[in-house]
Amino acid sequence: MKNYLATKWKSLRAWSSVTWGQGRIGKAKVILAWYGLAVAVMVPVALLMPDVELELRPAMTEPALLCSQQQSFDEIIGAKDVTNQALLEKFRHQPDMQRRIITSDTYMQRDAAAWRSEAMRKIARGQCREVTHGDPVRADWMEWQSSKDADPLKPKRMQVTYQGQTYWTYAGQWQKLTGKTVAAENRAPIMVSRKAPDGNDRSPPPVVDETQAQTSIKRRPVPSFARNESYAQVRVVLMRDGWQPVISKEADQCMEGDTRCEGRPEMQTCSGSGLAMCRFRWQRDGKQLTICTAGEEQAMFHSICE
């Protein structure tokens, strides 16, 4: 057997040497032949390699999404905030104003809230789930080798196995299991809400029937807020709860530098005297909600107005 392999090796080298001198076609034949040989050797080796155990990178401060379909990721990333879309449409003929809007912190916060809302909807439908530190996944060795150096600006999806099921996830969020404990402050929260800020709920996401989910949304009561709660936080809660800003042509104009209403097109009126009250209008399922705030420099929740 040893002599047979040695003979074949010499024949291959001799053929390569002769063929290489036959011009471009000869060189192409040699390159393809050696490439095919490398693949033939590596495939069986790769099949024998054990799966790679992965864990969330320590720098991750948000949970990682595992989705049963790649399309779910596209729909989450493609989610748009209606307020941002309305502002861009309103100033579509003013490029400078559009640039100011797009580069503002509030624009990015609203879009992030839209992405998060879409992700939560898919979690509720059972299409995706969240995992965090301490939740290792497994990936095929070849899959991990081809995706571990993915460009973070062009995140590459890869297939992984978690609790016996196959999911798609972003490769750049994971690293090989090291066994090192992630500090508490670096742990990503799971499905954080106002009522559970520690994010310790690790129960599996529920699978909700679409019809029941829509009925449940329509029956949801108006969120309750504490007096003097930041309106910035109020906005986040309202958007997560399905409320949308109402943009009115009759609304007062927000003065430049007024932090109470800048980037908040749902503002209807803002007073500069007395308690410095502002009114912000929202809508959901055909119902309208007006939030009144007080404060000269920062809008703080005062009451739900009529």
C-alpha positions in Angstrom: 0.0 0.0 0.0 2.8 2.3 0.9 4.6 1.7 -2.4 1.3 2.2 -4.3 0.8 5.6 -2.7 4.4 6.6 -3.4 4.0 5.6 -7.0 0.8 7.6 -7.4 2.4 10.6 -5.7 5.3 10.5 -8.2 2.9 10.2 -11.1 0.9 13.2 -9.9 4.0 15.3 -9.5 5.3 14.3 -12.9 2.0 15.0 -14.6 1.8 18.4 -12.9 5.3 19.3 -14.0 4.6 18.4 -17.6 1.1 19.9 -17.8 2.3 23.2 -16.2 4.5 23.8 -19.1 1.6 23.6 -21.6 0.6 27.3 -21.3 -2.4 28.8 -19.6 -4.6 25.8 -20.1 -2.0 23.5 -18.6 -1.6 25.8 -15.6 -5.4 25.9 -15.1 -5.6 22.1 -15.2 -2.9 21.7 -12.5 -4.5 24.3 -10.2 -7.9 22.6 -10.5 -6.4 19.2 -10.0 -4.6 20.2 -6.8 -7.6 22.1 -5.5 -9.8 19.1 -6.1 -7.3 16.9 -4.2 -7.3 19.3 -1.3 -11.1 19.3 -1.1 -11.2 15.5 -1.3 -8.9 15.3 1.7 -10.5 18.1 3.8 -14.1 17.0 3.5 -13.7 13.7 5.3 -11.6 15.5 7.9 -14.2 18.2 8.4 -17.0 15.6 8.8 -15.0 14.0 11.6 -14.5 17.3 13.5 -16.8 17.8 16.5 -19.2 20.7 16.7 -17.9 23.9 18.1 -19.4 25.1 21.3 -20.0 28.9 21.3 -20.9 31.5 23.8 -22.0 35.2 23.5 -19.1 37.6 23.3 -18.5 39.4 26.7 -18.9 42.8 25.0 -22.5 42.0 24.0 -24.8 44.2 26.1 -27.9 43.0 24.2 -29.4 39.5 23.9 -28.6 37.6 20.8 -31.5 36.6 18.6 -31.9 33.0 17.3 -34.5 32.8 14.5 -35.8 29.7 12.8 -35.7 31.5 9.4 -33.2 33.9 7.8 -36.2 36.1 6.6 -37.0 36.9 10.2 -33.7 38.8 10.5 -34.4 40.8 7.3 -37.8 41.8 8.6 -36.4 43.0 11.9 -33.6 45.0 10.4 -36.1 46.4 7.8 -38.5 47.7 10.5 -39.0 51.5 10.3 -40.3 53.9 12.9 -43.4 55.7 11.6 -42.3 59.0 13.2 -39.0 58.9 11.4 -40.6 58.1 8.1 -43.1 60.9 8.6 -40.3 63.4 9.3 -38.3 62.4 6.3 -41.4 62.7 4.1 -42.2 66.1 5.6 -38.7 67.4 4.8 -38.2 65.4 1.6 -37.3 68.6 -0.3 -34.8 69.8 2.3 -31.7 67.5 2.2 -29.9 69.5 4.9 -32.8 69.0 7.3 -33.1 65.3 6.5 -29.4 64.9 7.3 -29.9 66.6 10.7 -32.8 64.3 11.4 -31.0 61.1 10.3 -27.9 61.9 12.4 -29.8 62.9 15.5 -29.8 60.6 18.6 -33.6 60.6 18.8 -33.9 59.3 15.2 -31.6 56.4 16.0 -33.4 55.7 19.3 -36.7 55.6 17.5 -35.5 53.2 14.8 -33.9 51.0 17.5 -37.2 50.9 19.3 -38.9 49.9 16.0 -36.4 47.1 15.5 -36.8 46.0 19.1 -40.6 46.0 18.7 -40.4 43.8 15.6 -38.1 41.4 17.4 -40.4 41.2 20.4 -43.3 40.4 18.0 -41.4 37.6 16.4 -40.5 36.2 19.8 -44.1 36.3 20.8 -45.0 34.4 17.6 -42.3 31.8 18.3 -40.3 32.7 15.2 -37.3 33.9 17.2 -36.0 33.6 20.8 -33.4 35.5 22.9 -30.3 34.0 24.5 -27.6 35.6 26.6 -24.4 34.8 28.5 -24.5 31.3 29.9 -26.6 30.0 27.0 -24.0 28.1 24.8 -24.9 27.1 21.2 -23.3 24.6 19.0 -22.2 25.1 15.4 -20.8 22.9 12.7 -17.0 23.2 12.5 -17.0 24.2 8.8 -19.8 26.7 9.3 -18.0 28.3 12.2 -14.6 28.4 10.3 -16.2 30.2 7.4 -18.1 32.7 9.4 -16.1 33.6 12.5 -14.3 36.5 10.9 -17.4 38.0 9.4 -17.3 41.7 8.7 -19.4 43.4 11.6 -20.6 46.0 9.1 -22.0 43.1 6.9 -23.1 40.6 9.6 -23.1 37.0 8.3 -25.7 34.6 9.4 -24.8 31.0 10.4 -26.8 28.0 11.5 -26.4 26.9 15.1 -28.1 24.3 17.3 -29.6 25.3 20.7 -31.5 22.9 22.9 -31.8 20.4 20.1 -33.3 22.8 17.6 -31.6 24.5 14.6 -31.6 28.3 14.3 -30.0 31.1 12.4 -27.9 33.8 14.2 -25.3 36.5 13.5 -21.8 35.0 13.6 -20.2 38.1 14.9 -22.0 37.9 18.2 -20.4 34.6 19.2 -17.0 33.3 20.2 -15.6 29.8 21.1 -16.5 28.7 24.6 -13.8 29.8 27.0 -15.3 28.8 30.4 -14.6 32.3 31.8 -17.5 33.8 33.8 -18.9 37.0 32.4 -19.2 39.8 34.9 -22.7 40.7 36.0 -22.5 44.2 34.5 -21.6 42.7 31.1 -24.5 40.3 30.9 -27.1 41.0 28.3 -30.6 41.5 29.6 -33.4 39.2 28.5 -36.7 40.8 27.4 -36.2 43.9 29.7 -39.4 45.7 30.6 -40.3 48.5 33.0 -41.6 46.0 35.5 -38.6 43.7 35.3 -35.5 45.9 34.8 -33.2 43.1 36.0 -34.1 41.0 33.0 -33.9 37.7 34.9 -36.9 36.1 33.2 -35.3 33.1 31.3 -38.5 31.3 30.6 -38.9 30.2 26.9 -40.9 32.7 24.7 -44.5 31.8 24.3 -46.0 30.8 21.0 -49.0 33.1 20.5 -51.8 32.5 17.9 -51.9 35.5 15.5 -55.6 36.1 16.0 -55.3 36.0 19.7 -52.3 38.3 19.7 -54.2 40.9 17.7 -57.2 40.7 20.0 -54.9 41.0 23.1 -53.3 44.1 21.6 -56.6 45.8 21.1 -57.6 45.1 24.7 -54.5 46.4 26.3 -55.1 49.2 28.8 -53.3 52.5 28.7 -49.9 52.2 30.4 -49.6 53.7 33.9 -46.9 56.3 34.6 -45.5 57.8 37.7 -45.7 61.5 38.3 -42.4 63.2 37.2 -41.3 60.2 35.2 -39.1 61.2 32.3 -41.2 61.7 29.1 -38.3 60.1 27.2 -39.1 56.9 29.1 -42.8 57.4 28.6 -42.2 57.5 24.8 -40.3 54.3 24.8 -43.1 52.5 26.8 -45.8 53.9 24.5 -44.0 52.8 21.3 -43.3 49.3 22.7 -47.0 49.1 23.6 -48.1 49.8 20.0 -48.9 53.6 20.3 -48.0 55.8 17.3 -47.3 59.6 17.4 -49.9 61.9 16.0 -48.4 64.6 13.7 -50.8 67.5 13.4 -50.5 70.5 11.1 -52.2 72.7 13.7 -49.5 71.9 16.3 -47.3 74.6 17.8 -43.8 74.9 16.3 -41.1 73.6 18.5 -38.5 76.3 19.1 -34.9 75.4 18.3 -33.1 74.2 21.4 -36.3 73.3 23.3 -35.3 69.9 24.6 -38.9 69.2 25.7 -40.2 68.8 22.2 -37.1 68.6 19.8 -37.4 65.4 17.8 -40.9 64.7 19.1 -43.3 65.5 16.3 -46.3 64.3 18.4 -46.1 67.6 20.4 -49.3 69.6 20.1 -48.5 72.6 22.4 -45.7 73.7 24.7 -46.0 76.6 27.2 -43.1 78.7 28.4 -44.8 80.0 31.5 -46.4 78.6 34.6 -45.7 74.9 35.0 -44.3 74.9 31.4 -46.9 72.3 30.3 -46.6 70.4 27.0 -49.2 68.2 25.4 -48.2 65.2 23.3 -50.7 63.2 21.3 -50.6 59.5 20.5 -53.0 57.0 18.8 -53.5 53.2 18.7 -56.4 51.2 17.2 -58.4 54.3 16.4 -58.1 55.7 20.0 -56.1 58.8 20.9 -54.1 59.5 24.0 -52.8 62.9 25.1 -49.9 63.1 27.6 -49.3 66.3 29.6 -45.8 67.0 30.9 -44.4 69.8 33.1 -40.9 71.2 33.3 -39.1 74.1 31.7 -35.9 72.2 30.7 -37.0 68.6 30.7 -40.4 67.2 30.0 -41.6 65.1 33.0 -44.9 63.2 33.0 -47.7 65.2 34.7 -50.9 63.5 33.8 -53.0 62.0 31.0 -55.0 64.9 29.6 -58.4 65.2 28.0 
